[in-house]
Amino acid sequence: MFTFSQSTDLDRHDFNYSFVQLPSNPILEVKNRTYSFTTNIDRNLMYDKSKFFFQNQVNINGLEKKEKNGYINIDITLLTPTVVKKNIATRTSSTKDKNGNVRNTYYYTAELTYDQKGSAKISSTDGKIQKTIDFTRTNNLKSKEYDSYSSAESYYYNINRTIYNNFVMEVVNALNTQLNNEYGYAVKTGTDYLWILANKKHPEQAAEYNAYLEVKNVFDKMTFNNAVTGFEVELQNTIQYFESLPKKYAEDSKAHRKIRYSAYFNLAKIYNYLDQPSKSIEWSNKLIANDYDKSDGVSNIEDCNNLITLFNVNKVKTRHFNVETKNFFFEETTAVVTNNNSSYNASTAPYSIETDPNYILAYLATIKKDTVTGYIQKNRTLALSDAITVTVKDFQGKFSERTFKANEINRLTLSNGEEFASVSFKVAVDNGGMTMSGATKKFVKEMYIGKKISVFQYFNGEIIIKGANESEGKSNATASWMMSPKKRFEEFAQGCPALLARVEKKEFKNNLESFIQFAEALDACN
């Protein structure tokens, strides 16, 4: 029996993983893993987008996209959203000077309500798949607070473009998510962790840490398309070591229960990633019975039961196999233009990119302190990622395309007033089936640039928060922000009691409006 007084604090230690996320409604016959589109979209909604915008933006991983006659047909119908209510709300702030005189300051917020209508009908040629994704709902928009009525009113200028873009991107993101969850085979790569003793003076710490290194080294070899059946043999000594700890530390004390907890947790985690959910559940049950952080055992059992269900419906016993995705690319055609008074008419005037309504002027400030001016297709500005292609004029007046990586650009400004920065961060939401495993620089729209933190938005909807002294931004779609937004806001609000009090009242939510309000309040805090 071991007794000691050393600290039994635990530290997280990361390891890498890679596997195929199994669909909940798989198409078991490989020959049927094809899909195509039909669309009925209002012309106004598609003003600055190509005819095949949705066909090229929506992808199902592990399936073949066909020009027509796919086993699955995705029939998208969208109507132009309509504004049903506008209002400018007024807030009054009263202050007294030393003589008791009251001074009122007025603040104005533009508010807007609009209705959107649309759906996507998903059907298969044999009738086995019949479902509808509904996009009909009422949405609200709200501006930041202005100190003049006219400034608030200006929020409504060109608001239709924002509404249309929000609607279109909502549809794209929803289809990518739901179609891949049900029918696709998305490749998942990322990091998870084991709990290891932190105190180097503890007699078990070195052995536990070495066991972690064994797990890390073996799982570093994990790829989504190669079996992990041999990993259990490679980890035999490590597994036996973790199994021995509960017998060594069997006392009913908090210190011993923490060590048993780390052993049970680590074994449950190892077997989960070895595609052995039943064994993982066994160790999770022991973790729960140990009565220390039981919730970890409960959540892992839920995850493993879901995995068992997916194994059964997919008729497989592993998440590691080859995934082949074939995407037919629809040739982009001239975007629909609804303004009949446009000065550009290809049939009667010589073509000029400078007057083409489908292009917009872009100014790129490079890291070499140069400014490049060029034209970019408007539809490309809706999905700016890690690179931008612009058409520039040389000294002879000839136009040619140039592509710039985000890490070559400090700032991007469009002639419509939109501004983008180049920020390093990890993408948290799946995009086209790929999950970024490391932070890379990407273009993000500037929503608020503060002295302490800045707020940006990525084209897929993720909000990026970056501290003034930090080299990387963090996405609001990460697990830590999604599960514990209050805790994350508390970390940023340290040193500002008034703001901490607002955080404690849960005044701030995990959305763009709250992030901007929080950033403004943080800057105002002395």
C-alpha positions as CSV (number, residue, x, y, z in Angstrom):
1,M,0.0,0.0,0.0
2,F,1.3,3.4,-1.0
3,T,0.9,6.4,1.3
4,F,2.4,9.9,0.6
5,S,1.8,13.5,0.9
6,Q,2.9,14.6,-2.6
7,S,0.6,16.7,-4.7
8,T,-1.5,14.6,-7.1
9,D,-2.5,17.5,-9.5
10,L,-3.0,16.4,-13.1
11,D,-1.9,18.0,-16.3
12,R,-3.4,17.6,-19.8
13,H,-1.0,16.2,-22.4
14,D,-2.1,16.2,-26.0
15,F,-1.9,13.5,-28.7
16,N,-3.0,13.6,-32.3
17,Y,-5.7,11.6,-34.0
18,S,-7.2,11.0,-37.5
19,F,-10.2,9.1,-38.5
20,V,-13.3,9.1,-40.8
21,Q,-16.5,10.4,-39.3
22,L,-19.1,7.9,-40.1
23,P,-22.5,9.1,-41.5
24,S,-25.7,8.5,-39.6
25,N,-27.7,7.5,-42.7
26,P,-25.1,5.9,-44.9
27,I,-25.5,4.8,-48.6
28,L,-24.2,1.3,-48.3
29,E,-24.0,0.5,-52.0
30,V,-20.9,2.2,-53.2
31,K,-22.3,2.6,-56.7
32,N,-25.1,4.8,-55.3
33,R,-22.7,7.3,-53.7
34,T,-23.4,10.0,-56.2
35,Y,-25.4,13.3,-56.0
36,S,-26.5,16.2,-58.2
37,F,-28.5,19.4,-57.9
38,T,-31.5,21.2,-59.2
39,T,-32.1,24.8,-58.2
40,N,-34.8,27.4,-58.3
41,I,-33.3,30.6,-56.9
42,D,-34.8,34.2,-57.1
43,R,-32.7,36.3,-59.4
44,N,-32.4,39.1,-56.9
45,L,-30.9,36.8,-54.3
46,M,-28.2,35.7,-56.8
47,Y,-27.3,39.2,-57.9
48,D,-23.5,38.9,-57.5
49,K,-23.2,35.1,-57.7
50,S,-22.6,32.7,-60.5
51,K,-25.4,30.5,-61.8
52,F,-23.7,27.4,-60.2
53,F,-22.8,29.0,-56.8
54,F,-24.6,26.4,-54.7
55,Q,-23.5,23.5,-56.9
56,N,-19.8,24.4,-56.4
57,Q,-20.1,25.4,-52.7
58,V,-21.9,22.3,-51.4
59,N,-19.9,19.1,-51.2
60,I,-20.5,15.7,-49.7
61,N,-17.3,14.0,-48.6
62,G,-16.7,10.5,-49.9
63,L,-19.4,10.8,-52.6
64,E,-19.2,11.8,-56.3
65,K,-20.7,15.1,-57.4
66,K,-22.2,14.7,-60.9
67,E,-23.5,17.3,-63.3
68,K,-26.9,15.6,-63.3
69,N,-28.7,12.3,-62.6
70,G,-27.0,11.6,-59.2
71,Y,-28.5,8.9,-56.9
72,I,-29.3,11.8,-54.5
73,N,-30.8,14.9,-55.9
74,I,-30.6,18.2,-53.9
75,D,-33.4,20.5,-55.0
76,I,-32.9,24.0,-53.6
77,T,-35.6,26.6,-53.7
78,L,-35.0,30.1,-52.3
79,L,-37.1,33.3,-52.4
80,T,-35.7,36.8,-51.9
81,P,-36.0,37.8,-48.2
82,T,-38.3,40.7,-47.3
83,V,-37.9,43.3,-44.7
84,V,-41.0,43.4,-42.5
85,K,-39.9,45.9,-39.8
86,K,-37.4,48.7,-39.2
87,N,-36.9,50.6,-36.0
88,I,-34.3,52.9,-34.5
89,A,-34.2,52.4,-30.7
90,T,-33.1,55.3,-28.5
91,R,-31.2,55.0,-25.1
92,T,-30.8,57.9,-22.8
93,S,-27.8,58.2,-20.4
94,S,-28.1,60.9,-17.7
95,T,-25.3,62.4,-15.8
96,K,-25.0,65.2,-13.2
97,D,-22.3,67.8,-13.0
98,K,-20.9,69.1,-9.7
99,N,-23.7,71.8,-9.6
100,G,-26.4,69.1,-9.9
101,N,-27.3,70.0,-13.5
102,V,-28.5,66.9,-15.5
103,R,-27.1,66.3,-18.9
104,N,-28.7,63.7,-21.2
105,T,-26.8,61.9,-23.9
106,Y,-28.7,59.9,-26.5
107,Y,-27.6,56.7,-28.2
108,Y,-29.3,55.1,-31.2
109,T,-29.5,51.5,-32.4
110,A,-30.9,50.4,-35.8
111,E,-33.0,47.3,-35.6
112,L,-34.4,45.3,-38.5
113,T,-36.7,42.2,-38.9
114,Y,-36.9,40.2,-42.1
115,D,-38.5,37.0,-43.4
116,Q,-36.7,34.4,-45.4
117,K,-38.3,31.5,-47.3
118,G,-36.7,28.5,-48.8
119,S,-36.1,24.8,-48.6
120,A,-33.9,22.0,-49.9
121,K,-35.6,18.7,-50.8
122,I,-33.3,15.7,-50.6
123,S,-34.5,12.6,-52.5
124,S,-33.0,9.5,-54.0
125,T,-33.9,7.8,-57.3
126,D,-35.3,4.7,-55.6
127,G,-37.3,6.7,-53.1
128,K,-35.4,5.5,-50.0
129,I,-34.3,9.0,-49.1
130,Q,-37.0,11.7,-48.8
131,K,-36.4,14.7,-46.5
132,T,-36.7,18.4,-46.5
133,I,-34.4,21.0,-44.9
134,D,-36.5,24.1,-44.2
135,F,-34.9,27.6,-44.3
136,T,-38.1,29.5,-43.7
137,R,-37.8,31.7,-40.6
138,T,-37.9,35.3,-39.3
139,N,-34.5,36.9,-38.4
140,N,-33.4,40.0,-36.7
141,L,-30.5,42.3,-37.3
142,K,-29.2,45.0,-34.9
143,S,-26.5,47.6,-35.5
144,K,-24.0,48.8,-33.0
145,E,-24.9,51.8,-30.9
146,Y,-24.4,55.2,-32.5
147,D,-24.2,58.6,-31.0
148,S,-26.3,60.2,-33.8
149,Y,-29.6,59.3,-35.4
150,S,-28.3,59.8,-38.9
151,S,-25.4,57.4,-38.3
152,A,-27.9,54.7,-37.0
153,E,-30.1,55.3,-40.1
154,S,-27.1,54.8,-42.4
155,Y,-27.0,51.2,-41.2
156,Y,-29.9,50.5,-43.5
157,Y,-27.9,51.6,-46.6
158,N,-27.2,48.5,-48.8
159,I,-28.6,46.3,-46.0
160,N,-30.1,44.0,-48.6
161,R,-26.7,42.8,-49.6
162,T,-26.0,41.7,-46.0
163,I,-29.4,40.0,-45.7
164,Y,-28.9,38.2,-49.0
165,N,-25.4,37.1,-48.2
166,N,-26.5,35.9,-44.7
167,F,-29.3,33.8,-46.2
168,V,-27.1,32.3,-48.9
169,M,-24.3,31.4,-46.5
170,E,-26.7,30.0,-44.0
171,V,-28.0,27.6,-46.7
172,V,-24.5,26.6,-47.8
173,N,-23.3,25.9,-44.3
174,A,-26.5,24.1,-43.3
175,L,-26.4,21.8,-46.4
176,N,-22.7,21.1,-46.0
177,T,-23.2,20.2,-42.3
178,Q,-26.4,18.1,-42.6
179,L,-25.6,16.3,-45.8
180,N,-22.1,15.3,-44.5
181,N,-23.5,14.2,-41.1
182,E,-26.1,12.0,-42.8
183,Y,-24.4,10.7,-45.9
184,G,-20.8,11.9,-46.0
185,Y,-17.4,10.6,-44.8
186,A,-15.6,13.6,-43.4
187,V,-11.9,13.2,-42.4
188,K,-11.4,14.3,-38.8
189,T,-8.0,15.3,-37.6
190,G,-7.2,17.0,-34.4
191,T,-5.8,16.6,-30.8
192,D,-7.2,15.0,-27.6
193,Y,-5.5,14.5,-24.3
194,L,-4.6,12.2,-21.4
195,W,-4.4,13.2,-17.7
196,I,-0.9,12.8,-16.3
197,L,0.5,13.6,-12.9
198,A,2.0,17.1,-12.8
199,N,4.2,16.9,-9.7
200,K,7.7,15.6,-10.8
201,K,8.5,14.7,-7.2
202,H,5.6,12.2,-7.2
203,P,7.0,8.6,-7.4
204,E,4.6,7.8,-10.2
205,Q,5.0,10.9,-12.4
206,A,7.9,9.8,-14.5
207,A,6.3,6.4,-15.3
208,E,3.0,8.0,-16.2
209,Y,4.6,10.6,-18.4
210,N,6.6,7.9,-20.2
211,A,3.3,6.0,-20.7
212,Y,1.8,9.1,-22.3
213,L,4.8,9.5,-24.6
214,E,4.2,5.9,-25.8
215,V,0.6,6.7,-26.6
216,K,1.6,9.9,-28.3
217,N,4.2,8.3,-30.5
218,V,1.9,5.5,-31.5
219,F,-1.1,7.8,-32.3
220,D,1.2,10.2,-34.2
221,K,1.3,7.4,-36.8
222,M,-2.5,7.3,-37.1
223,T,-4.0,8.2,-40.4
224,F,-7.7,8.1,-41.5
225,N,-7.1,5.5,-44.2
226,N,-4.9,3.0,-42.4
227,A,-6.1,0.4,-39.9
228,V,-5.2,0.8,-36.2
229,T,-5.5,-2.9,-35.4
230,G,-1.8,-3.2,-34.7
231,F,-1.7,-0.2,-32.3
232,E,-3.1,-2.2,-29.3
233,V,-0.1,-4.6,-29.5
234,E,2.3,-1.7,-29.6
235,L,0.6,-0.2,-26.6
236,Q,0.4,-3.4,-24.6
237,N,3.0,-2.3,-22.0
238,T,1.4,1.1,-21.6
239,I,-2.1,-0.4,-21.2
240,Q,-0.8,-2.9,-18.6
241,Y,0.9,0.0,-16.7
242,F,-2.3,2.1,-16.5
243,E,-4.3,-1.1,-15.5
244,S,-1.8,-1.6,-12.6
245,L,-2.3,1.9,-11.0
246,P,-5.8,1.2,-9.4
247,K,-4.3,-1.8,-7.6
248,K,-1.4,0.2,-6.4
249,Y,-3.4,3.2,-5.2
250,A,-6.5,1.6,-3.7
251,E,-7.1,3.8,-0.7
252,D,-10.4,5.7,-0.3
253,S,-8.6,9.1,-0.3
254,K,-8.9,12.0,-2.8
255,A,-5.2,11.6,-3.8
256,H,-5.6,7.9,-4.6
257,R,-8.9,8.4,-6.4
258,K,-7.3,11.1,-8.6
259,I,-4.6,8.6,-9.6
260,R,-7.2,6.0,-10.3
261,Y,-9.2,8.5,-12.2
262,S,-6.3,9.3,-14.5
263,A,-5.7,5.6,-15.2
264,Y,-9.4,4.9,-16.0
265,F,-9.7,8.1,-18.1
266,N,-6.6,7.3,-20.1
267,L,-7.6,3.7,-20.7
268,A,-11.1,4.8,-21.8
269,K,-9.6,7.3,-24.2
270,I,-7.0,4.9,-25.6
271,Y,-9.6,2.3,-26.4
272,N,-12.0,4.9,-27.9
273,Y,-9.3,5.8,-30.5
274,L,-8.4,2.1,-31.1
275,D,-12.0,1.8,-32.4
276,Q,-12.9,-0.4,-29.4
277,P,-15.9,1.4,-27.9
278,S,-17.1,-1.5,-25.7
279,K,-13.7,-1.7,-23.9
280,S,-13.7,2.1,-23.6
281,I,-17.2,1.9,-21.9
282,E,-15.8,-0.7,-19.4
283,W,-13.2,1.7,-18.2
284,S,-15.6,4.6,-18.2
285,N,-17.9,2.7,-15.9
286,K,-14.9,2.1,-13.5
287,L,-14.2,5.9,-13.7
288,I,-17.8,6.6,-12.7
289,A,-17.7,4.1,-9.8
290,N,-14.4,5.8,-8.6
291,D,-16.5,8.9,-7.9
292,Y,-14.1,11.5,-9.1
293,D,-15.1,13.7,-12.0
294,K,-17.8,11.1,-13.0
295,S,-19.1,13.4,-15.8
296,D,-16.0,12.4,-17.9
297,G,-17.1,8.8,-17.8
298,V,-20.7,9.6,-18.6
299,S,-19.8,11.7,-21.6
300,N,-17.4,9.1,-22.9
301,I,-20.0,6.4,-22.6
302,E,-22.4,8.5,-24.6
303,D,-19.7,9.0,-27.3
304,C,-19.0,5.3,-27.4
305,N,-22.6,4.3,-27.6
306,N,-23.0,6.7,-30.5
307,L,-19.9,5.1,-32.2
308,I,-21.4,1.6,-31.7
309,T,-24.6,2.7,-33.4
310,L,-22.6,4.2,-36.3
311,F,-20.6,1.0,-36.6
312,N,-23.8,-1.0,-36.8
313,V,-25.7,1.2,-39.4
314,N,-22.5,1.5,-41.5
315,K,-21.8,-2.2,-41.2
316,V,-18.2,-1.6,-40.3
317,K,-16.0,-2.0,-37.2
318,T,-13.5,0.8,-37.8
319,R,-13.3,4.5,-38.6
320,H,-10.1,4.0,-40.7
321,F,-10.5,3.3,-44.4
322,N,-10.0,5.0,-47.8
323,V,-12.3,7.9,-48.7
324,E,-12.7,8.9,-52.3
325,T,-14.4,12.2,-53.1
326,K,-15.1,13.3,-56.7
327,N,-16.3,16.8,-57.2
328,F,-17.6,17.8,-60.6
329,F,-16.8,21.5,-61.1
330,F,-19.5,23.6,-62.7
331,E,-18.0,26.3,-65.0
332,E,-18.7,29.7,-63.4
333,T,-20.7,31.8,-65.7
334,T,-21.4,35.5,-65.7
335,A,-23.3,36.4,-62.5
336,V,-27.0,37.4,-62.8
337,V,-27.4,41.2,-62.9
338,T,-30.8,42.6,-62.1
339,N,-30.1,46.3,-62.7
340,N,-31.3,46.8,-66.2
341,N,-29.7,50.3,-66.2
342,S,-26.2,48.9,-65.7
343,S,-23.6,50.7,-67.9
344,Y,-22.1,47.3,-68.7
345,N,-23.6,45.4,-71.6
346,A,-21.5,42.7,-73.2
347,S,-23.5,42.5,-76.3
348,T,-23.2,46.2,-77.3
349,A,-19.9,47.4,-75.8
350,P,-16.3,46.1,-75.7
351,Y,-15.6,44.2,-72.6
352,S,-13.7,46.0,-69.8
353,I,-13.1,44.5,-66.4
354,E,-13.1,48.0,-65.0
355,T,-16.8,48.4,-65.8
356,D,-17.9,44.8,-65.3
357,P,-20.5,44.8,-62.4
358,N,-19.4,41.3,-61.4
359,Y,-15.9,42.6,-60.3
360,I,-15.0,44.9,-57.4
361,L,-11.8,46.9,-56.8
362,A,-9.4,45.6,-54.2
363,Y,-6.5,47.2,-52.4
364,L,-3.9,44.8,-50.9
365,A,-1.3,46.1,-48.4
366,T,1.5,43.5,-48.6
367,I,4.0,42.6,-45.8
368,K,6.6,44.2,-48.0
369,K,4.8,47.5,-47.5
370,D,3.6,47.7,-51.1
371,T,0.1,48.3,-52.2
372,V,-1.4,46.2,-55.0
373,T,-4.5,47.4,-56.7
374,G,-6.6,44.9,-58.7
375,Y,-10.1,43.5,-59.5
376,I,-11.7,40.5,-57.8
377,Q,-14.9,38.7,-58.7
378,K,-17.6,39.7,-56.2
379,N,-18.7,36.1,-55.6
380,R,-15.1,35.3,-54.5
381,T,-15.2,37.9,-51.8
382,L,-17.9,35.9,-50.0
383,A,-15.6,32.9,-49.4
384,L,-12.1,34.5,-48.9
385,S,-9.8,31.9,-47.2
386,D,-6.1,31.6,-47.3
387,A,-5.5,33.2,-50.7
388,I,-6.9,35.8,-53.0
389,T,-6.7,36.1,-56.8
390,V,-6.9,39.5,-58.3
391,T,-6.7,40.8,-61.9
392,V,-4.1,43.6,-62.1
393,K,-3.0,45.9,-64.9
394,D,0.7,46.1,-65.8
395,F,2.6,49.1,-67.0
396,Q,1.6,48.3,-70.6
397,G,-2.1,48.3,-69.7
398,K,-2.5,44.6,-70.0
399,F,-4.5,42.6,-67.4
400,S,-3.4,39.4,-65.8
401,E,-4.3,37.4,-62.7
402,R,-2.1,37.3,-59.6
403,T,-2.6,35.1,-56.5
404,F,-1.5,36.3,-53.1
405,K,-1.4,34.0,-50.0
406,A,-2.9,35.5,-46.8
407,N,0.6,35.3,-45.2
408,E,1.8,37.8,-47.8
409,I,-0.9,40.4,-47.0
410,N,-1.4,42.5,-44.0
411,R,-4.7,44.1,-45.0
412,L,-7.3,43.9,-47.8
413,T,-9.7,46.7,-48.5
414,L,-12.6,46.5,-51.0
415,S,-14.0,49.5,-52.8
416,N,-17.4,48.9,-51.1
417,G,-15.8,49.7,-47.7
418,E,-15.3,46.1,-46.5
419,E,-12.0,45.6,-44.8
420,F,-10.2,42.3,-44.1
421,A,-7.1,41.4,-42.1
422,S,-4.8,38.5,-42.3
423,V,-5.0,36.6,-39.0
424,S,-3.6,33.2,-37.9
425,F,-6.1,30.8,-36.4
426,K,-7.4,27.3,-36.5
427,V,-10.6,26.6,-38.3
428,A,-13.0,24.9,-35.9
429,V,-15.9,24.2,-38.3
430,D,-15.6,21.7,-41.0
431,N,-15.2,23.3,-44.4
432,G,-15.5,21.1,-47.5
433,G,-14.6,18.0,-45.4
434,M,-11.2,19.3,-44.2
435,T,-10.4,20.2,-40.6
436,M,-7.4,22.4,-40.2
437,S,-5.0,20.8,-37.7
438,G,-2.8,23.9,-37.2
439,A,-3.1,27.6,-37.1
440,T,-2.6,29.3,-40.5
441,K,-3.1,32.8,-41.8
442,K,-6.5,33.5,-43.5
443,F,-8.5,36.5,-44.6
444,V,-11.1,37.6,-42.0
445,K,-13.5,40.5,-42.1
446,E,-12.7,43.2,-39.5
447,M,-15.8,43.6,-37.3
448,Y,-14.1,45.6,-34.4
449,I,-10.5,46.6,-33.9
450,G,-9.8,47.3,-30.3
451,K,-6.9,48.3,-28.1
452,K,-7.1,45.1,-26.1
453,I,-8.9,42.6,-28.4
454,S,-10.2,42.6,-31.9
455,V,-13.1,40.8,-33.4
456,F,-13.1,39.3,-36.9
457,Q,-15.4,37.0,-38.9
458,Y,-14.4,34.2,-41.2
459,F,-16.4,33.5,-44.4
460,N,-17.9,30.3,-42.9
461,G,-19.4,32.3,-40.0
462,E,-16.8,31.6,-37.3
463,I,-16.0,34.6,-35.1
464,I,-12.3,35.1,-34.4
465,I,-11.1,36.8,-31.2
466,K,-7.5,38.0,-31.1
467,G,-5.8,39.7,-28.2
468,A,-3.6,42.7,-29.0
469,N,-0.5,40.9,-27.9
470,E,-1.3,37.5,-29.2
471,S,0.1,36.0,-32.4
472,E,-3.0,33.8,-33.0
473,G,-6.7,34.3,-32.9
474,K,-9.3,31.9,-31.4
475,S,-12.5,30.7,-33.0
476,N,-15.8,31.0,-31.1
477,A,-16.7,27.6,-32.6
478,T,-14.1,25.7,-30.6
479,A,-15.3,23.3,-27.8
480,S,-14.1,25.7,-25.1
481,W,-16.1,28.6,-26.4
482,M,-19.2,26.6,-27.3
483,M,-19.3,24.8,-23.9
484,S,-18.0,27.5,-21.6
485,P,-18.4,31.0,-23.1
486,K,-18.7,32.6,-19.6
487,K,-15.4,31.2,-18.5
488,R,-13.7,32.5,-21.7
489,F,-15.2,36.0,-21.3
490,E,-14.0,35.9,-17.7
491,E,-10.4,35.3,-18.8
492,F,-10.5,38.3,-21.1
493,A,-12.1,40.5,-18.5
494,Q,-9.5,40.0,-15.8
495,G,-8.5,43.3,-14.2
496,C,-11.9,45.0,-15.0
497,P,-14.3,44.4,-12.1
498,A,-17.2,46.2,-13.8
499,L,-16.9,44.1,-16.9
500,L,-16.5,40.9,-14.8
501,A,-19.7,41.7,-13.1
502,R,-21.5,41.9,-16.4
503,V,-19.9,38.6,-17.4
504,E,-21.2,37.0,-14.2
505,K,-24.7,38.1,-15.1
506,K,-24.3,36.2,-18.4
507,E,-24.8,39.4,-20.3
508,F,-22.5,38.3,-23.1
509,K,-23.4,35.4,-25.4
510,N,-21.3,33.4,-28.0
511,N,-22.4,35.6,-30.9
512,L,-21.0,38.5,-33.0
513,E,-23.1,41.2,-31.4
514,S,-21.9,40.2,-27.9
515,F,-18.3,40.0,-28.9
516,I,-18.3,43.5,-30.2
517,Q,-20.1,44.8,-27.2
518,F,-17.6,43.0,-24.9
519,A,-14.6,44.4,-26.9
520,E,-16.0,47.9,-26.7
521,A,-16.6,47.6,-22.9
522,L,-13.1,46.2,-22.4
523,D,-11.5,49.2,-24.2
524,A,-13.6,51.5,-22.1
525,C,-12.4,49.9,-18.9
526,N,-9.6,51.8,-17.1
